[in-house]
Amino acid sequence: MGGDFTGKDQNFSAGIYAMAAKDIFDLLRSQQYSQLDLKVSCSFFEIYGGKVFDLLAKRAKRRVLEDGNNVVNVVDLKETPVLSVASVLNAIKDGSAVRTSGQTSANAHSSRSHAVFQIILRSARGKLHGKFSLIDLAGNERGADTSSANRATRLEGAEINKSLLSLKECIRAMSTNAGHIPFRASKLTQVLRDSFIGDKARTCMIATLAPGQNSVECTLNTLRYADRVKELGPDAQAAPPLENNNDLAYLHQSLRSQGEEEENQEMYNFHQVVEMLNEAEENLVEEHQQCIMENKEYLKQEEAILSRVEQDVDYDIEDYAKALDVILQRKIDRLKTMQEKLSKFRSQLHKEEEISKTLRRPVKKR
């Protein structure tokens, strides 16, 4: 997607990103589009472990929110203005340098995250004219690691597994005009929603296949994905959300009804626990960050009242005691809340550990 590898070095000028950027700038210079005076910018983010990280902002964590009009936005995502193909390649190089990747038995440069590179066209006034989203999905072999003994590998594999199943089901649901499309079942399908929905949306899937016999199952799955995308048309519409907003349950129920081989109750339970674990982790981290910020402010207040005690001979010591008591009580309340969230997080860690032991390891076909 990004370009060919030579050893550890990647030639970004030979990748799809660069070719798409070249076509865009060529068209913008053409007589048909030059008078529109469109400005070009790009963004680059990855989805790893169910979280979104801005690759053009030192991998800063970003939130994905949906507004009242069901429009999904990656909050505070950095848009970098670009004037040429060379500046696009520089942005790709900077983002790729911090993208999460690793080595597997099948691929020395296996992507451990889904990467979304966007080329955005706006008018001189900043109004959105069009957007190209180029998605590089995580290595397929990563999604099979849900039974690993290593927790980090398990969680990584679970998220990739869930997101690829979600993408598969969303494509199937749209191609068959199903009553509901489970975009919220994964972060990947949530942020890609506008790439599928709408009369102006167009989707193209490029499938990378391996000729070896050991890769037959992965090759067939990839071809099924691509075949589903061919059935998508401009009339696909987003169905209203479920009343309980549980797209994950809908996803697994739909897969079971189709007799999908990769679907079973154990996998659904595992995905559910991982989702709750990620939520508990996010709540704990936010609480910890809030605690640190408040402690800085409390420290300033404590230094102020202590200074008055030491320097003002007429200072009322009872006022000092009351002020200190208020500060300590607030700190205690915050620590109790953080302790509760820590306890919930550790409980989810234990549940994930236990349920991972029940997962059936895939049987290799000979």
VOGU-3710 file (C-alpha; in Angstrom, 3 decimals, decimal comma):
1> mggdftgkdq> 0,000/0,000/0,000  2,690/2,461/1,045  5,369/1,091/-1,285  7,876/-1,689/-1,825  10,307/-2,828/0,857  14,019/-3,244/0,224  15,323/-4,749/3,426  14,030/-2,435/6,147  13,601/0,550/3,821  10,319/1,332/2,101
11> nfsagiyama> 10,057/3,115/-1,250  6,967/5,297/-0,726  7,134/6,754/-4,260  6,128/3,341/-5,674  3,039/2,885/-3,507  -0,675/3,424/-4,064  -0,642/6,494/-1,806  1,847/8,220/-4,109  0,059/7,183/-7,307  -3,284/8,452/-5,966
21> akdifdllrs> -1,697/11,754/-4,916  -0,118/12,189/-8,365  -3,467/11,633/-10,087  -5,168/14,138/-7,773  -2,630/16,915/-8,380  -2,674/16,224/-12,139  -6,469/16,562/-12,177  -6,391/19,736/-10,070  -4,085/21,320/-12,657  -6,394/20,323/-15,504
31> qqysqldlkv> -8,764/22,810/-17,154  -11,781/21,043/-15,668  -10,757/21,552/-12,027  -8,163/24,353/-11,908  -10,829/27,073/-11,704  -12,237/25,545/-8,491  -9,096/26,627/-6,609  -9,253/23,630/-4,283  -6,813/23,295/-1,373  -5,310/19,889/-0,597
41> scsffeiygg> -4,482/18,548/2,845  -3,923/15,106/4,307  -4,444/13,240/7,555  -3,017/9,919/8,681  -4,184/7,835/11,617  -4,092/4,245/12,773  -6,581/2,071/14,627  -4,787/-0,163/17,102  -6,367/-2,085/19,951  -9,705/-0,372/19,351
51> kvfdllakra> -8,117/3,071/19,793  -7,317/5,797/17,265  -3,855/7,411/17,101  -2,916/10,443/14,999  0,229/9,501/13,062  0,923/13,116/12,046  0,788/14,362/15,638  3,376/12,115/17,294  0,808/9,304/17,623  -1,473/11,335/19,879
61> krrvledgnn> -4,585/9,475/20,978  -7,824/10,750/19,439  -11,496/10,222/20,258  -14,098/9,108/17,726  -17,475/10,775/18,263  -20,758/10,682/16,399  -22,877/13,828/16,219  -26,658/14,171/16,159  -26,687/13,719/12,375  -24,873/10,371/12,666
71> vvnvvdlket> -21,707/11,903/11,182  -18,582/10,287/12,635  -15,650/12,575/13,454  -12,135/11,877/14,685  -11,788/14,743/17,164  -8,711/17,004/16,790  -7,299/14,933/13,928  -4,431/16,888/12,381  -4,794/17,982/8,751  -1,495/18,859/7,090
81> pvlsvasvln> -1,618/21,140/3,995  0,206/19,627/1,004  1,212/21,341/-2,231  2,761/18,494/-4,212  3,260/14,743/-4,406  6,594/15,208/-2,614  4,928/16,807/0,417  2,374/13,981/0,476  5,216/11,437/0,502  6,880/13,291/3,377
91> aikdgsavrt> 3,662/13,082/5,392  3,344/9,360/4,608  6,958/8,759/5,597  6,535/10,621/8,906  3,328/8,752/9,738  4,606/5,331/8,714  7,648/5,782/10,943  5,438/5,714/14,062  2,836/3,210/12,858  2,569/-0,005/14,853
101> sgqtsanahs> 4,091/-2,948/12,974  5,987/-6,144/13,687  7,206/-9,453/12,355  5,245/-12,689/11,937  6,096/-16,061/10,476  4,324/-15,012/7,279  5,520/-11,436/6,887  8,606/-9,584/8,102  6,706/-6,267/7,958  3,235/-7,262/9,147
111> srshavfqii> 0,989/-4,329/10,033  -0,363/-4,567/13,553  -2,867/-1,775/12,996  -5,311/-0,500/10,387  -3,943/2,705/8,841  -6,191/5,329/7,250  -4,517/7,935/5,013  -6,897/10,646/3,820  -6,416/13,198/1,054  -8,896/16,027/1,636
121> lrsargklhg> -10,033/18,669/-0,860  -11,526/21,926/0,430  -12,649/25,162/-1,134  -10,833/28,411/-0,381  -13,394/28,995/2,387  -12,683/25,616/3,962  -15,824/23,807/2,801  -15,279/20,100/2,186  -15,335/19,295/-1,542  -14,196/15,677/-1,440
131> kfslidlagn> -12,157/13,140/0,482  -10,124/10,092/-0,496  -9,661/7,518/2,268  -6,934/4,953/1,576  -7,091/2,133/4,114  -4,284/-0,321/4,736  -5,758/-3,165/6,780  -3,742/-5,008/9,412  -1,994/-8,215/8,393  -4,514/-11,049/8,097
141> ergadtssan> -2,257/-13,400/10,074  -2,536/-11,048/13,088  -6,235/-11,792/13,494  -5,568/-15,453/14,301  -3,616/-14,736/17,483  -6,562/-14,704/19,918  -5,396/-17,925/21,605  -1,846/-16,703/22,261  -0,332/-17,049/25,727  0,691/-13,378/25,578
151> ratrlegaei> -2,087/-10,966/26,604  -0,920/-8,109/24,372  -0,896/-10,432/21,355  -4,327/-11,832/22,293  -5,914/-8,383/22,598  -4,267/-7,237/19,399  -5,527/-10,310/17,547  -9,020/-9,982/19,035  -9,405/-6,393/17,856  -8,145/-7,198/14,355
161> nksllslkec> -10,378/-10,282/14,220  -13,431/-8,286/15,336  -12,810/-5,370/12,978  -12,333/-7,619/9,942  -15,497/-9,561/10,809  -17,327/-6,242/11,225  -16,107/-4,996/7,862  -17,151/-8,262/6,247  -20,628/-8,081/7,795  -21,127/-4,387/6,936
171> iramstnagh> -20,253/-5,120/3,312  -22,602/-8,126/3,301  -25,410/-6,144/4,938  -25,145/-3,315/2,414  -24,923/-5,638/-0,577  -28,101/-7,443/0,521  -29,959/-4,297/1,739  -30,215/-5,726/5,256  -32,357/-3,961/7,849  -29,347/-2,936/9,915
181> ipfraskltq> -25,658/-2,315/9,189  -23,462/-2,823/12,292  -21,008/0,050/11,758  -20,573/0,490/15,519  -19,329/-3,082/15,998  -15,735/-1,896/15,575  -13,759/1,351/15,426  -12,676/0,507/11,868  -16,198/0,286/10,438  -17,308/3,272/12,502
191> vlrdsfigdk> -14,711/5,616/10,979  -15,211/4,156/7,488  -18,947/4,709/7,541  -18,916/7,734/5,224  -16,796/5,778/2,732  -19,690/3,375/2,200  -22,824/5,452/2,731  -24,199/8,094/0,381  -24,917/8,609/-3,305  -21,447/10,055/-3,965
201> artcmiatla> -19,462/7,407/-2,064  -17,396/4,989/-4,129  -15,448/2,028/-2,771  -12,602/0,069/-4,327  -10,859/-2,889/-2,712  -7,431/-4,091/-3,796  -6,782/-7,682/-2,739  -3,260/-8,949/-2,100  -3,059/-12,703/-2,543  -0,422/-15,335/-1,801
211> pgqnsvectl> 0,032/-18,251/-4,235  1,255/-20,775/-1,646  -0,890/-23,716/-0,553  -0,508/-22,733/3,117  -2,299/-19,451/2,344  -5,362/-20,960/0,651  -7,821/-20,063/3,437  -6,562/-16,468/3,744  -6,657/-16,090/-0,045  -10,249/-17,339/-0,259
221> ntlryadrvk> -11,372/-15,046/2,577  -9,741/-12,064/0,863  -11,430/-12,911/-2,444  -14,807/-13,153/-0,685  -14,229/-9,684/0,790  -13,436/-8,252/-2,637  -16,407/-10,011/-4,234  -18,760/-8,467/-1,644  -17,460/-4,963/-2,385  -18,308/-5,415/-6,088
231> elgpdaqaap> -21,968/-5,809/-5,104  -22,128/-2,447/-3,347  -24,100/0,240/-5,120  -24,814/3,957/-4,629  -28,222/3,190/-3,082  -26,784/1,729/0,133  -28,155/3,602/3,133  -27,377/3,506/6,833  -30,137/1,894/8,847  -31,149/3,454/12,173
241> plennndlay> -29,120/2,313/15,220  -30,313/-0,567/17,355  -32,324/0,337/20,440  -29,702/-1,156/22,775  -26,866/0,136/20,540  -25,240/-3,320/20,682  -23,821/-3,775/17,207  -21,340/-6,364/18,491  -24,166/-8,718/19,518  -25,919/-8,063/16,204
251> lhqslrsqge> -22,711/-8,833/14,324  -22,221/-12,241/15,946  -25,912/-13,122/15,698  -25,835/-12,365/11,983  -22,663/-14,387/11,437  -24,139/-17,361/13,313  -27,286/-17,246/11,182  -25,105/-17,464/8,068  -23,184/-20,462/9,429  -19,837/-18,682/9,329
261> eeenqemynf> -16,964/-21,020/10,267  -15,131/-18,414/12,318  -18,188/-17,677/14,432  -18,938/-19,380/17,761  -20,248/-18,396/21,185  -16,770/-18,514/22,728  -15,463/-15,937/20,263  -18,429/-13,642/20,916  -17,867/-13,893/24,675  -14,191/-13,136/24,176
271> hqvvemlnea> -14,886/-10,082/21,988  -17,403/-8,858/24,559  -14,912/-9,195/27,418  -12,183/-7,464/25,398  -14,572/-4,602/24,631  -15,385/-4,221/28,332  -11,666/-4,422/29,173  -10,862/-1,621/26,729  -13,661/0,496/28,183  -12,440/-0,127/31,748
281> eenlveehqq> -8,893/0,773/30,722  -10,044/4,012/29,095  -12,078/4,976/32,171  -9,137/4,277/34,485  -6,640/6,228/32,375  -8,984/9,224/32,140  -9,552/9,109/35,893  -5,811/8,913/36,547  -5,144/11,882/34,258  -7,853/13,888/36,002
291> cimenkeylk> -6,396/12,964/39,389  -2,933/14,181/38,367  -4,333/17,502/37,105  -6,310/18,060/40,294  -3,325/17,141/42,465  -1,295/19,879/40,772  -3,991/22,409/41,650  -4,324/21,063/45,211  -0,551/21,371/45,633  -0,757/25,067/44,753
301> qeeailsrve> -3,590/25,548/47,259  -1,692/23,698/49,984  1,436/25,770/49,393  -0,649/28,970/49,609  -2,331/28,140/52,924  0,920/26,795/54,362  2,700/29,988/53,353  0,086/32,073/55,169  0,494/29,963/58,301  4,258/30,387/58,293
311> qdvdydiedy> 4,398/34,084/57,364  1,232/35,659/58,810  1,381/35,855/62,605  -2,329/36,746/62,807  -3,444/33,832/60,625  -6,288/31,792/62,180  -4,978/28,245/62,662  -8,558/26,912/62,659  -9,055/28,323/59,133  -5,879/26,516/58,118
321> akaldvilqr> -7,216/23,240/59,510  -10,591/23,657/57,757  -8,967/24,541/54,420  -6,587/21,578/54,636  -9,429/19,256/55,596  -11,418/20,289/52,513  -8,449/19,625/50,237  -7,687/16,251/51,823  -11,323/15,140/51,612  -11,466/15,980/47,914
331> kidrlktmqe> -8,243/14,066/47,294  -9,567/11,081/49,250  -12,833/11,093/47,259  -10,922/11,202/43,969  -8,587/8,392/45,051  -11,571/6,256/46,122  -13,134/6,727/42,688  -9,861/5,829/40,984  -9,492/2,791/43,266  -12,955/1,577/42,200
341> klskfrsqlh> -12,098/1,955/38,529  -8,774/0,214/39,076  -10,598/-2,666/40,754  -13,009/-2,971/37,785  -10,090/-2,904/35,367  -8,235/-5,661/37,223  -11,439/-7,693/37,333  -11,759/-7,398/33,537  -8,111/-8,423/33,164  -8,867/-11,579/35,150
351> keeeisktlr> -11,974/-12,309/33,060  -9,987/-11,900/29,839  -7,309/-14,252/31,168  -9,882/-16,896/32,074  -11,985/-16,728/28,919  -8,901/-16,844/26,689  -8,213/-20,327/28,081  -11,560/-21,569/26,734  -10,975/-20,456/23,154  -10,634/-23,275/20,700
361> rpvkkr> -7,355/-23,168/18,868  -7,832/-23,368/15,106  -7,205/-26,807/13,642  -4,842/-26,746/10,687  -6,212/-28,474/7,610  -3,908/-30,821/5,767
//
